[in-house]
Amino acid sequence: MSDDGKKIHQEFDVNNKGILVRQDRIDCDPERNSIKFPDGKTARVVNMAAFGVAVETEFEVEENYQNCLFLVDGYTVSEVSLAKVRSHKMATGTFQTAFSILGNPLDIEAAISLKSLNELLKTTSESLKTDSELKESFRIKVYEIYAILTRIETQVNELNPNSFQHELNLVFNFEDRIATRVSEYMSEMLSPLYEDIRKTLVDIPKAQLNKYFDFFRRSVGRLMYQAPYAHRAFHKPRGYAGDFEMMNHVYKRELRGETLFAKCLQRYFVDEPAGRAVRNREVYIRRKIKDICDSNNDQRKIKILSVASGPSMEIQNLIADKDFDISRLEIHLLDQDVDALKHAQRKIKESALLANKTVNILLHNVSIKNVLLEGLSVKDLDLIYSAGLFDYFTDPVAIFAAKKLYESLAKDGTLVVGNFSINNPNQLGMGLIMDWNLIYRSEQKMEELFGNIGTGYKLEQEEQGINLFANITK
């Protein structure tokens, strides 16, 4: 042992038996690392360093060996010559021997790399075996998707607008036109393939679906995850898919990505029906807020609360609306992600300054769990809305959460609960590509859950019918 407790390998001068150097020692898997002696016998390698190895054998070794082979999983890493430093017999009857390596040092990096490569190849072989057990019809459809995307990637990335390099607006217009057309084409080509895949997976047991999903992601992930939207949704840097940055991707429709193909993919994802439904629900909520204000002609302050508020795009857009008096609102934003609240606050203040308006906002950094346990701290609200939260709640939790929120309404106040419909055509794609799994509900299920909470109930939807909104009045 060294002074700092690290394992070391001692290198000896064979002639004078003096210690020359001390090298860090790397423990080895004796079943995978070995020395093959010239006589054909082998020794299991216990640990190694650049200038020495320790081995375990069933026989007592000789003093010196020339032209030995250092093997990893039976494959030669390098040829070495060995000189015995010390040896002792173990209680098990085997011998442990330390050798000094003569001449060129052992290529440690090559040994480690070969081990890693063999593990990768083994994993690949196992994966191919697992893949072969999947339905052939499923694999064929996935390969078709891969072929389509690969061809588009090659062709689109060749459309480099170098001639516009000094005219940024021309570059943007060029890329926007390309992205719009390519995203439309991808939707036309991929939608029927997803439908074929959906039909193929209908009778697959739930326990086996992960194998199919994993195959899909391994096959097309390199392509799909070039889109920042898909990459963020799948990797979930904030722990869940629909964070405030994800919503910004959808709302702003910006061409993000490192290549033109990536930007086309980005446009494809945010312009799919589910993405349009998210933009539509912002319009719906904004209209709902305006309706609440219009129905109260006494010009009193209208208290509203957004639960799981995210970027609060509806508030930003209301501020920009020249015909809307935002000063009538007392706006409460609740989110368990403090960065979402900070982002919304900054954007709302920027919008207010630009529009020369005064905005009254109060931020509540509260976990949804606390809301469920303790209810809301703010009361007598005219409107409470939650557009993108209840899709993650099981039925019992959804009912309980709605009742807790309902308690904080003022008389004649309204609670709006949003939920993705079972009619969302992007269900499979969201699950396959982005591991974005929601609890989809029908109109009947929404009424079953929320229809008896208040004194009045009405179900509404955005124009595509993909986002449903239960309106519960007090």
SEDRENSE-875174 format. One record per residue (C-alpha): x, y, z; residue in one letter. Coordinates in Angstrom, 2 decimals. Layout:
! residues N
PATOR       x       y       z code
PATOR       X       Y       Z    A
...
END
This chain:
! residues 474
PATOR       x       y       z code
PATOR    0.00    0.00    0.00    M
PATOR    1.08    3.56   -0.65    S
PATOR    0.84    6.26    2.01    D
PATOR   -2.49    7.46    0.61    D
PATOR   -3.95    3.95    0.71    G
PATOR   -3.79    3.26   -3.04    K
PATOR   -2.79   -0.17   -4.28    K
PATOR    0.57   -0.14   -6.01    I
PATOR    2.72   -2.55   -7.95    H
PATOR    6.41   -2.71   -7.06    Q
PATOR    8.84   -2.96   -9.95    E
PATOR   12.14   -4.66   -9.12    F
PATOR   15.58   -4.51  -10.66    D
PATOR   15.95   -8.22  -11.50    V
PATOR   19.71   -8.27  -11.00    N
PATOR   20.06   -6.20   -7.82    N
PATOR   16.60   -6.85   -6.38    K
PATOR   16.27   -3.12   -5.63    G
PATOR   12.97   -1.24   -5.89    I
PATOR   13.13    1.08   -8.88    L
PATOR    9.61    2.44   -9.33    V
PATOR    6.14    2.21   -7.85    R
PATOR    3.22    2.01  -10.27    Q
PATOR   -0.52    2.13   -9.64    D
PATOR   -1.93   -1.38   -9.84    R
PATOR   -5.17   -2.16  -11.66    I
PATOR   -7.26   -5.05  -10.41    D
PATOR   -8.26   -7.50  -13.13    C
PATOR  -11.01  -10.05  -13.66    D
PATOR   -8.98  -13.31  -13.54    P
PATOR  -11.59  -15.03  -15.69    E
PATOR  -11.03  -12.54  -18.52    R
PATOR   -7.33  -11.60  -18.25    N
PATOR   -4.56  -14.19  -18.58    S
PATOR   -0.93  -14.88  -19.42    I
PATOR   -0.14  -17.66  -21.87    K
PATOR    3.32  -19.13  -21.32    F
PATOR    5.45  -20.53  -24.19    P
PATOR    4.72  -24.10  -23.03    D
PATOR    0.97  -23.53  -23.51    G
PATOR    0.09  -23.24  -19.82    K
PATOR   -1.95  -20.23  -18.72    T
PATOR   -2.09  -18.06  -15.62    A
PATOR   -4.99  -15.95  -14.45    R
PATOR   -4.04  -12.25  -14.09    V
PATOR   -5.06  -10.81  -10.71    V
PATOR   -3.74   -7.31  -11.28    N
PATOR   -1.54   -5.45  -13.73    M
PATOR    0.62   -2.39  -14.13    A
PATOR    2.75   -1.10  -16.99    A
PATOR    5.85   -2.86  -15.65    F
PATOR    4.44   -5.88  -13.87    G
PATOR    1.63   -8.37  -13.36    V
PATOR    0.43  -10.58  -10.53    A
PATOR   -0.96  -13.98  -11.53    V
PATOR   -2.62  -17.01   -9.98    E
PATOR   -1.76  -20.55  -11.08    T
PATOR   -2.30  -24.16  -10.04    E
PATOR    1.40  -24.82  -10.60    F
PATOR    4.63  -23.26   -9.36    E
PATOR    6.04  -20.93  -12.00    V
PATOR    9.63  -20.69  -13.25    E
PATOR   11.99  -17.75  -12.72    E
PATOR   11.83  -16.27  -16.22    N
PATOR    9.65  -16.54  -19.29    Y
PATOR   10.26  -15.18  -22.77    Q
PATOR    7.65  -14.43  -25.43    N
PATOR    4.53  -14.78  -23.29    C
PATOR    1.15  -13.52  -24.48    L
PATOR   -1.04  -11.18  -22.44    F
PATOR   -4.66  -12.06  -23.29    L
PATOR   -8.03  -10.41  -22.68    V
PATOR  -10.98  -12.76  -23.27    D
PATOR   -8.59  -15.01  -25.18    G
PATOR   -7.47  -12.22  -27.56    Y
PATOR   -3.83  -11.14  -27.61    T
PATOR   -3.06   -7.64  -26.35    V
PATOR    0.74   -7.83  -26.51    S
PATOR    3.77  -10.09  -26.18    E
PATOR    5.68   -9.79  -22.90    V
PATOR    8.74  -11.27  -21.24    S
PATOR    8.54  -11.93  -17.50    L
PATOR   10.93  -12.20  -14.57    A
PATOR    9.67  -13.62  -11.26    K
PATOR    9.86  -11.22   -8.31    V
PATOR    8.16  -13.24   -5.58    R
PATOR    5.73  -16.10   -5.18    S
PATOR    3.81  -17.79   -2.38    H
PATOR    1.42  -20.69   -2.02    K
PATOR   -2.13  -19.88   -0.94    M
PATOR   -4.20  -21.88    1.56    A
PATOR   -6.31  -23.01   -1.41    T
PATOR   -3.27  -24.72   -2.92    G
PATOR   -2.83  -22.23   -5.75    T
PATOR    0.21  -20.02   -6.26    F
PATOR    0.22  -16.22   -6.49    Q
PATOR    3.24  -14.79   -8.28    T
PATOR    4.40  -11.27   -9.05    A
PATOR    6.31  -10.81  -12.30    F
PATOR    8.29   -7.84  -13.54    S
PATOR    7.84   -7.12  -17.24    I
PATOR   11.08   -6.91  -19.16    L
PATOR   11.52   -4.68  -22.20    G
PATOR    8.51   -2.75  -23.46    N
PATOR    5.86   -1.98  -20.82    P
PATOR    2.45   -3.56  -20.97    L
PATOR   -0.02   -1.51  -23.01    D
PATOR   -2.60   -0.94  -20.27    I
PATOR   -4.86    1.23  -22.43    E
PATOR   -4.99   -1.46  -25.11    A
PATOR   -5.96   -4.07  -22.52    A
PATOR   -8.73   -1.88  -21.09    I
PATOR   -9.96   -0.91  -24.56    S
PATOR  -10.11   -4.53  -25.72    L
PATOR  -12.07   -5.45  -22.61    K
PATOR  -14.55   -2.62  -23.25    S
PATOR  -14.81   -3.56  -26.93    L
PATOR  -15.56   -7.18  -26.10    N
PATOR  -18.25   -6.09  -23.65    E
PATOR  -19.76   -3.87  -26.33    L
PATOR  -19.70   -6.67  -28.90    L
PATOR  -21.27   -9.06  -26.41    K
PATOR  -24.00   -6.55  -25.65    T
PATOR  -24.53   -6.06  -29.38    T
PATOR  -24.87   -9.79  -29.97    S
PATOR  -27.34  -10.11  -27.11    E
PATOR  -29.27   -7.13  -28.43    S
PATOR  -29.42   -8.61  -31.94    L
PATOR  -30.72  -11.86  -30.49    K
PATOR  -33.40   -9.95  -28.57    T
PATOR  -34.27   -7.93  -31.66    D
PATOR  -34.74  -11.09  -33.71    S
PATOR  -37.45  -12.17  -31.27    E
PATOR  -39.55   -9.06  -32.01    L
PATOR  -42.31   -9.16  -34.57    K
PATOR  -40.90   -8.95  -38.07    E
PATOR  -43.70   -6.63  -39.17    S
PATOR  -42.72   -4.18  -36.42    F
PATOR  -39.04   -4.25  -37.32    R
PATOR  -39.82   -3.68  -41.01    I
PATOR  -41.84   -0.55  -40.23    K
PATOR  -39.08    0.80  -38.00    V
PATOR  -36.52    0.19  -40.74    Y
PATOR  -38.79    2.05  -43.17    E
PATOR  -38.87    5.04  -40.81    I
PATOR  -35.09    4.90  -40.52    Y
PATOR  -34.69    4.78  -44.31    A
PATOR  -37.01    7.76  -44.83    I
PATOR  -35.27    9.89  -42.22    L
PATOR  -31.79    8.96  -43.42    T
PATOR  -32.58    9.96  -47.00    R
PATOR  -34.16   13.23  -45.90    I
PATOR  -31.16   13.99  -43.66    E
PATOR  -28.70   13.54  -46.52    T
PATOR  -30.70   15.55  -49.03    Q
PATOR  -31.70   18.39  -46.70    V
PATOR  -28.22   18.94  -45.28    N
PATOR  -26.93   19.41  -48.82    E
PATOR  -29.20   22.45  -49.15    L
PATOR  -26.69   24.80  -47.58    N
PATOR  -27.61   28.48  -48.01    P
PATOR  -24.00   29.69  -48.30    N
PATOR  -24.99   32.34  -50.81    S
PATOR  -27.08   33.98  -48.09    F
PATOR  -24.38   34.00  -45.45    Q
PATOR  -24.31   37.80  -45.16    H
PATOR  -28.10   38.17  -45.20    E
PATOR  -29.43   36.58  -42.00    L
PATOR  -33.04   37.35  -42.84    N
PATOR  -32.64   35.49  -46.15    L
PATOR  -31.11   32.52  -44.35    V
PATOR  -33.97   32.46  -41.86    F
PATOR  -36.61   32.69  -44.60    N
PATOR  -34.89   29.96  -46.59    F
PATOR  -34.64   27.63  -43.59    E
PATOR  -38.20   28.38  -42.51    D
PATOR  -39.59   27.44  -45.91    R
PATOR  -37.51   24.27  -46.07    I
PATOR  -38.40   23.25  -42.51    A
PATOR  -42.11   23.81  -43.08    T
PATOR  -42.18   21.77  -46.29    R
PATOR  -40.01   18.95  -44.92    V
PATOR  -42.00   18.71  -41.69    S
PATOR  -45.22   18.43  -43.71    E
PATOR  -43.64   15.70  -45.84    Y
PATOR  -42.42   13.78  -42.79    M
PATOR  -45.87   13.94  -41.26    S
PATOR  -47.39   12.57  -44.48    E
PATOR  -44.85    9.74  -44.67    M
PATOR  -44.54    8.80  -40.99    L
PATOR  -48.14    9.00  -39.79    S
PATOR  -49.32    5.85  -41.64    P
PATOR  -46.22    3.99  -40.49    L
PATOR  -46.95    4.89  -36.86    Y
PATOR  -50.49    3.64  -37.36    E
PATOR  -49.13    0.33  -38.71    D
PATOR  -46.83    0.09  -35.69    I
PATOR  -49.71    0.82  -33.33    R
PATOR  -51.73   -2.03  -34.84    K
PATOR  -48.72   -4.34  -34.56    T
PATOR  -48.29   -3.56  -30.86    L
PATOR  -51.95   -3.97  -29.89    V
PATOR  -51.62   -7.61  -28.82    D
PATOR  -48.11   -7.34  -27.31    I
PATOR  -48.14   -8.01  -23.53    P
PATOR  -47.37   -4.88  -21.55    K
PATOR  -44.32   -6.52  -19.96    A
PATOR  -42.73   -6.95  -23.41    Q
PATOR  -43.44   -3.49  -24.81    L
PATOR  -40.18   -2.05  -23.43    N
PATOR  -38.22   -4.33  -25.78    K
PATOR  -40.09   -2.88  -28.73    Y
PATOR  -39.69    0.69  -27.53    F
PATOR  -35.98    0.14  -26.89    D
PATOR  -35.51   -1.26  -30.39    F
PATOR  -37.27    1.74  -31.92    F
PATOR  -35.13    4.25  -30.00    R
PATOR  -31.89    2.46  -30.80    R
PATOR  -32.84    2.30  -34.46    S
PATOR  -33.97    5.88  -35.08    V
PATOR  -32.83    7.77  -31.97    G
PATOR  -29.66    9.08  -33.62    R
PATOR  -31.90   10.82  -36.13    L
PATOR  -34.90   11.84  -34.02    M
PATOR  -32.91   13.23  -31.10    Y
PATOR  -31.16   15.74  -33.33    Q
PATOR  -34.27   17.84  -32.73    A
PATOR  -33.74   19.71  -29.42    P
PATOR  -37.43   19.20  -28.62    Y
PATOR  -37.28   15.40  -28.88    A
PATOR  -33.88   15.27  -27.18    H
PATOR  -35.06   17.29  -24.18    R
PATOR  -38.34   15.40  -23.86    A
PATOR  -36.57   12.03  -23.86    F
PATOR  -33.66   12.93  -21.56    H
PATOR  -35.80   15.03  -19.18    K
PATOR  -33.13   17.31  -17.65    P
PATOR  -35.65   18.65  -15.11    R
PATOR  -37.04   15.21  -14.29    G
PATOR  -40.14   15.32  -16.48    Y
PATOR  -40.95   15.87  -20.14    A
PATOR  -43.26   18.88  -20.16    G
PATOR  -41.06   21.45  -18.43    D
PATOR  -41.28   25.17  -19.15    F
PATOR  -38.53   25.04  -21.78    E
PATOR  -40.40   22.29  -23.61    M
PATOR  -43.47   24.51  -23.67    M
PATOR  -41.38   27.37  -25.04    N
PATOR  -40.27   25.10  -27.88    H
PATOR  -43.91   24.52  -28.79    V
PATOR  -45.13   28.08  -28.34    Y
PATOR  -42.31   29.82  -30.21    K
PATOR  -41.80   27.32  -33.05    R
PATOR  -38.20   28.49  -33.36    E
PATOR  -35.90   26.66  -35.75    L
PATOR  -33.53   25.08  -33.27    R
PATOR  -30.89   22.50  -34.15    G
PATOR  -27.28   22.16  -35.24    E
PATOR  -28.10   21.25  -38.85    T
PATOR  -30.84   22.12  -41.30    L
PATOR  -32.17   18.58  -40.95    F
PATOR  -32.33   18.99  -37.16    A
PATOR  -34.28   22.21  -37.62    K
PATOR  -36.71   20.42  -39.94    C
PATOR  -37.22   17.73  -37.32    L
PATOR  -37.78   20.41  -34.69    Q
PATOR  -40.50   21.97  -36.82    R
PATOR  -42.00   18.54  -37.45    Y
PATOR  -42.34   17.77  -33.75    F
PATOR  -43.78   21.11  -32.64    V
PATOR  -46.20   21.24  -35.58    D
PATOR  -47.67   17.79  -35.05    E
PATOR  -51.32   17.84  -33.84    P
PATOR  -50.27   17.52  -30.19    A
PATOR  -48.01   20.56  -30.52    G
PATOR  -50.74   22.58  -32.21    R
PATOR  -53.12   21.54  -29.44    A
PATOR  -50.75   23.01  -26.84    V
PATOR  -50.70   26.32  -28.70    R
PATOR  -54.48   26.14  -29.01    N
PATOR  -54.93   25.60  -25.29    R
PATOR  -52.96   28.78  -24.62    E
PATOR  -55.45   30.61  -26.85    V
PATOR  -58.31   28.89  -25.02    Y
PATOR  -57.04   29.89  -21.57    I
PATOR  -56.39   33.44  -22.71    R
PATOR  -59.95   33.69  -24.02    R
PATOR  -61.27   32.21  -20.76    K
PATOR  -59.49   34.91  -18.75    I
PATOR  -60.91   37.64  -20.97    K
PATOR  -64.40   36.15  -20.66    D
PATOR  -64.15   36.19  -16.85    I
PATOR  -63.20   39.85  -16.96    C
PATOR  -65.97   40.70  -19.42    D
PATOR  -68.57   39.00  -17.25    S
PATOR  -67.64   41.22  -14.28    N
PATOR  -68.63   44.74  -15.21    N
PATOR  -67.94   46.30  -11.82    D
PATOR  -64.27   46.76  -12.74    Q
PATOR  -63.14   45.02   -9.55    R
PATOR  -59.88   43.09   -9.40    K
PATOR  -60.18   39.64  -10.92    I
PATOR  -58.12   37.03   -9.05    K
PATOR  -56.76   34.20  -11.21    I
PATOR  -54.38   31.33  -10.50    L
PATOR  -52.42   29.14  -12.90    S
PATOR  -51.44   25.76  -11.41    V
PATOR  -48.22   24.27  -12.87    A
PATOR  -47.88   27.59  -14.64    S
PATOR  -44.73   26.92  -16.71    G
PATOR  -43.74   29.87  -18.92    P
PATOR  -47.21   31.52  -18.55    S
PATOR  -47.39   32.34  -22.23    M
PATOR  -51.06   33.24  -21.92    E
PATOR  -50.16   36.07  -19.53    I
PATOR  -47.40   37.31  -21.81    Q
PATOR  -49.82   37.40  -24.73    N
PATOR  -52.54   39.14  -22.70    L
PATOR  -50.05   41.88  -21.85    I
PATOR  -49.28   42.31  -25.55    A
PATOR  -53.00   42.59  -26.32    D
PATOR  -53.58   46.34  -26.77    K
PATOR  -57.31   45.96  -26.14    D
PATOR  -56.97   44.13  -22.82    F
PATOR  -56.55   45.88  -19.48    D
PATOR  -54.12   43.60  -17.66    I
PATOR  -54.23   45.85  -14.58    S
PATOR  -57.64   44.36  -13.74    R
PATOR  -55.98   41.04  -12.89    L
PATOR  -54.38   39.84   -9.69    E
PATOR  -52.31   37.05  -11.18    I
PATOR  -51.08   34.10   -9.11    H
PATOR  -48.62   31.65  -10.65    L
PATOR  -47.95   28.35   -8.89    L
PATOR  -45.22   25.94   -9.93    D
PATOR  -42.98   23.51   -8.08    Q
PATOR  -40.10   24.43  -10.42    D
PATOR  -38.63   27.69   -9.14    V
PATOR  -36.79   28.21  -12.44    D
PATOR  -40.11   28.11  -14.28    A
PATOR  -41.42   30.86  -12.01    L
PATOR  -38.27   32.96  -12.45    K
PATOR  -38.50   32.57  -16.22    H
PATOR  -42.19   33.53  -16.26    A
PATOR  -41.58   36.52  -13.99    Q
PATOR  -38.78   37.80  -16.21    R
PATOR  -40.77   37.38  -19.42    K
PATOR  -43.90   38.97  -17.95    I
PATOR  -41.94   41.98  -16.70    K
PATOR  -40.22   42.36  -20.06    E
PATOR  -43.59   42.24  -21.82    S
PATOR  -45.06   44.77  -19.37    A
PATOR  -42.20   47.20  -19.90    L
PATOR  -42.50   46.87  -23.66    L
PATOR  -46.28   47.48  -23.53    A
PATOR  -45.99   50.17  -20.85    N
PATOR  -48.45   48.29  -18.63    K
PATOR  -48.61   47.53  -14.91    T
PATOR  -48.93   43.87  -13.98    V
PATOR  -49.70   42.48  -10.55    N
PATOR  -48.23   38.97  -10.25    I
PATOR  -47.62   36.83   -7.18    L
PATOR  -45.43   33.74   -7.40    L
PATOR  -45.98   30.56   -5.38    H
PATOR  -43.14   28.03   -5.39    N
PATOR  -45.15   25.15   -3.97    V
PATOR  -45.02   21.45   -4.76    S
PATOR  -48.16   19.81   -6.09    I
PATOR  -47.88   17.34   -3.23    K
PATOR  -48.26   20.20   -0.74    N
PATOR  -51.26   21.51   -2.62    V
PATOR  -52.88   18.09   -2.36    L
PATOR  -52.12   17.85    1.35    L
PATOR  -52.81   21.41    2.45    E
PATOR  -54.78   23.08   -0.32    G
PATOR  -54.02   26.56   -1.65    L
PATOR  -52.92   29.44    0.53    S
PATOR  -54.74   31.98   -1.67    V
PATOR  -58.55   32.02   -1.52    K
PATOR  -61.56   33.61   -3.27    D
PATOR  -60.21   33.13   -6.75    L
PATOR  -62.39   33.95   -9.74    D
PATOR  -60.53   31.56  -12.01    L
PATOR  -58.20   28.64  -11.34    I
PATOR  -56.83   26.82  -14.34    Y
PATOR  -54.44   23.93  -14.84    S
PATOR  -53.77   23.13  -18.48    A
PATOR  -50.95   20.56  -18.40    G
PATOR  -50.96   18.81  -15.03    L
PATOR  -53.91   16.46  -14.70    F
PATOR  -52.67   14.28  -17.59    D
PATOR  -50.12   12.90  -15.10    Y
PATOR  -52.65   12.13  -12.34    F
PATOR  -54.39    8.81  -11.83    T
PATOR  -58.17    9.04  -11.52    D
PATOR  -58.29    9.13   -7.68    P
PATOR  -55.54   11.79   -7.52    V
PATOR  -57.23   13.84  -10.26    A
PATOR  -60.53   13.91   -8.36    I
PATOR  -58.83   14.79   -5.08    F
PATOR  -56.73   17.54   -6.70    A
PATOR  -59.76   19.10   -8.39    A
PATOR  -61.65   19.17   -5.11    K
PATOR  -58.71   20.82   -3.33    K
PATOR  -58.46   23.52   -5.98    L
PATOR  -62.23   23.99   -6.02    Y
PATOR  -62.14   24.90   -2.31    E
PATOR  -60.23   28.09   -3.10    S
PATOR  -62.74   29.44   -5.64    L
PATOR  -64.85   32.49   -4.89    A
PATOR  -68.61   32.18   -5.26    K
PATOR  -69.41   31.91   -8.98    D
PATOR  -65.72   31.20   -9.63    G
PATOR  -64.57   28.67  -12.22    T
PATOR  -62.03   25.86  -12.11    L
PATOR  -60.69   24.77  -15.51    V
PATOR  -59.02   21.36  -15.68    V
PATOR  -57.24   20.53  -18.93    G
PATOR  -56.43   17.03  -20.11    N
PATOR  -55.24   15.47  -23.37    F
PATOR  -57.98   13.49  -25.08    S
PATOR  -57.84    9.83  -26.04    I
PATOR  -58.14   11.22  -29.59    N
PATOR  -54.57   12.55  -29.57    N
PATOR  -53.11   11.08  -32.78    P
PATOR  -49.56   11.49  -31.45    N
PATOR  -49.92    9.17  -28.45    Q
PATOR  -47.74    6.42  -29.87    L
PATOR  -45.07    8.76  -31.23    G
PATOR  -44.80   10.61  -27.94    M
PATOR  -44.32    7.33  -26.09    G
PATOR  -42.02    5.65  -28.60    L
PATOR  -39.70    8.56  -29.31    I
PATOR  -39.79   10.71  -26.22    M
PATOR  -40.92    8.38  -23.43    D
PATOR  -43.62   10.99  -22.82    W
PATOR  -46.52    9.10  -21.32    N
PATOR  -49.74   10.86  -20.37    L
PATOR  -53.05    9.63  -18.99    I
PATOR  -55.46   10.29  -21.84    Y
PATOR  -59.14   10.75  -21.06    R
PATOR  -62.40   10.72  -22.98    S
PATOR  -65.20   13.25  -22.64    E
PATOR  -67.16   10.66  -20.67    Q
PATOR  -64.25   10.06  -18.30    K
PATOR  -63.81   13.80  -17.72    M
PATOR  -67.47   14.12  -16.72    E
PATOR  -67.23   11.03  -14.54    E
PATOR  -64.26   12.52  -12.66    L
PATOR  -65.25   16.16  -12.41    F
PATOR  -68.95   16.43  -13.22    G
PATOR  -70.20   16.26   -9.62    N
PATOR  -67.66   18.50   -7.87    I
PATOR  -69.30   21.91   -8.28    G
PATOR  -72.72   23.43   -8.84    T
PATOR  -72.15   23.53  -12.58    G
PATOR  -70.13   21.54  -15.13    Y
PATOR  -69.34   22.08  -18.78    K
PATOR  -66.81   20.38  -21.05    L
PATOR  -65.03   22.42  -23.72    E
PATOR  -62.16   21.74  -26.09    Q
PATOR  -59.69   23.51  -28.32    E
PATOR  -60.40   23.52  -32.02    E
PATOR  -58.71   20.17  -32.79    Q
PATOR  -60.52   18.38  -29.97    G
PATOR  -57.21   17.05  -28.64    I
PATOR  -57.20   19.08  -25.41    N
PATOR  -60.33   18.81  -23.26    L
PATOR  -61.28   21.33  -20.55    F
PATOR  -63.60   20.56  -17.69    A
PATOR  -65.20   23.81  -16.48    N
PATOR  -66.37   23.46  -12.87    I
PATOR  -68.28   26.38  -11.37    T
PATOR  -68.97   27.13   -7.71    K
END
